[in-house]
Amino acid sequence: MVRFKSRYLLCEVCVEDRSSLLLLEERAIFHAVKTAVARSHGDYGAALLILSFAVKYVNAHTGIILIRCRKSHYRILWSALPFISCLENRGQKVQCLISCLHVGGTIRTCQKFLVKYSTQQLHRMLPHCKNEAERDEVRRAVLSCSLEKERDVEEEEEVEEDDWEDE
């Protein structure tokens, strides 16, 4: 059996009006990316992409999306992302820009990067808070992004690996 290696592109959808992010759906992103690849790379690029292309995760509140494609063809997808200027969903067009934040080999590495990125974004927001209540809310959000939970999971995995080695 052959295992197909994949790449995961962690992207951010940038829009002027944050409320328009609520219109994001996997289907709209899938269609927009597919047409952008077809426009920029032709039928050949579209055929390569469609082999294992999938939108794995969409967060309509933050504008974060996770896209999977084959390892050998991820550059085709990556190069077509800047050509997406709008997403259409339910008859409404949303003007946007999709920027790639991270390219990873697993969903887990993308999640780790996203935690670090979110923490950095929250630290950038802290000086721009207008009152103490906003600052407290941002501080709580930073503390909730801590890697303590992640460290606990890694320690559990190490224990499980040791158990496998003993057998």
C-alpha positions in Angstrom: 0.0 0.0 0.0 1.3 3.4 -0.9 1.0 6.4 1.4 0.4 9.8 -0.3 2.2 12.6 1.4 0.3 15.8 1.9 1.0 19.4 2.6 -1.3 21.6 4.7 -1.5 25.3 3.9 -2.7 27.4 6.9 -4.2 30.5 5.4 -5.9 33.7 6.6 -8.7 35.4 4.8 -8.4 39.1 5.1 -11.5 41.3 4.6 -12.4 44.9 5.3 -15.6 44.1 7.2 -15.1 41.4 9.8 -18.8 40.5 9.8 -18.5 39.3 6.2 -16.3 36.5 7.4 -19.4 34.7 8.7 -20.3 33.9 5.1 -17.2 31.7 4.7 -18.0 28.1 3.9 -15.8 25.2 2.7 -17.7 24.9 -0.6 -17.1 28.6 -1.4 -13.4 28.4 -0.6 -13.1 25.1 -2.6 -14.7 26.6 -5.7 -12.6 29.9 -5.5 -9.3 28.0 -5.1 -10.2 25.6 -7.9 -11.0 28.4 -10.3 -7.9 30.4 -9.4 -5.7 27.4 -10.0 -7.4 26.8 -13.4 -7.0 30.4 -14.4 -3.3 30.6 -13.4 -2.1 27.1 -14.3 -4.6 26.0 -16.9 -6.2 22.5 -17.2 -3.0 20.8 -16.2 -2.7 22.6 -12.9 -6.4 22.1 -12.2 -6.1 18.4 -12.9 -3.1 18.0 -10.6 -4.8 19.9 -7.8 -8.1 18.1 -7.9 -6.3 14.7 -7.1 -6.2 15.3 -3.4 -7.3 18.9 -2.8 -9.6 19.4 0.2 -10.5 22.3 2.6 -10.1 20.7 6.0 -10.9 23.5 8.4 -12.7 26.8 8.2 -13.1 29.2 11.1 -15.6 31.9 10.1 -14.9 34.0 13.2 -11.2 34.3 12.7 -10.9 33.8 9.0 -8.4 30.9 9.3 -8.6 28.1 6.8 -6.6 24.9 6.4 -6.2 23.4 2.9 -4.7 20.0 2.1 -3.1 19.0 -1.2 -0.4 16.6 -2.4 3.1 17.3 -1.4 4.4 17.3 -5.0 1.8 19.9 -6.1 1.4 22.3 -3.2 3.4 25.0 -4.9 0.8 25.2 -7.6 -1.9 25.8 -5.0 0.3 28.3 -3.1 1.1 30.3 -6.2 -2.6 30.6 -7.1 -3.8 31.9 -3.7 -2.9 35.6 -4.4 -5.2 35.6 -7.4 -8.3 35.0 -5.3 -9.9 38.4 -4.9 -13.5 37.5 -3.8 -15.4 34.6 -2.4 -19.0 34.0 -3.5 -21.5 32.3 -1.2 -25.3 32.3 -1.3 -25.3 34.9 -4.0 -23.2 37.4 -2.0 -19.6 38.3 -3.0 -17.1 39.1 -0.4 -14.0 41.0 -1.4 -11.0 39.4 0.2 -7.3 38.5 0.1 -6.0 35.1 1.1 -2.5 35.0 2.6 -0.7 31.8 3.4 0.6 31.8 7.0 2.3 28.4 7.2 2.9 25.3 5.2 3.1 22.1 7.2 3.4 18.4 6.7 0.7 17.5 9.3 -2.4 19.2 10.8 -0.7 19.1 14.2 2.2 21.3 13.1 -0.2 23.7 11.6 -2.1 23.8 15.0 1.1 24.4 16.9 1.9 27.3 14.5 -1.6 28.7 14.9 -1.3 28.8 18.7 2.0 30.7 18.5 0.6 33.0 15.8 -2.6 33.7 17.8 -0.5 34.5 20.9 1.6 36.9 18.9 -1.5 38.6 17.5 -2.9 39.0 21.1 0.3 40.5 22.3 0.2 43.0 19.4 -3.4 43.9 20.4 -2.5 44.6 24.1 -1.0 48.1 23.6 -4.0 49.2 21.6 -6.6 48.4 24.3 -8.6 51.4 25.3 -9.5 50.5 28.9 -8.6 48.1 31.6 -11.5 45.7 30.9 -10.2 45.2 27.3 -6.7 44.6 28.6 -7.9 42.0 31.1 -9.9 40.2 28.3 -6.8 40.1 26.1 -4.6 38.9 28.9 -7.1 36.1 29.6 -7.0 35.2 25.9 -3.2 35.0 26.0 -3.2 32.8 29.0 -5.8 30.5 27.4 -3.4 30.0 24.5 -0.6 28.7 26.7 1.2 25.6 25.7 0.7 23.8 29.0 -2.1 21.6 27.5 0.2 20.8 24.5 3.1 19.9 26.8 0.8 17.5 28.7 -0.2 15.8 25.5 3.4 15.5 24.4 4.3 13.9 27.8 1.5 11.4 27.4 2.7 10.5 23.9 6.2 10.0 25.2 4.9 7.6 27.9 2.9 5.7 25.3 6.0 5.4 23.0 8.0 4.1 26.0 5.3 1.5 26.5 5.6 0.3 22.9 9.4 0.1 23.2 9.1 -2.2 26.3 7.1 -4.8 24.4 
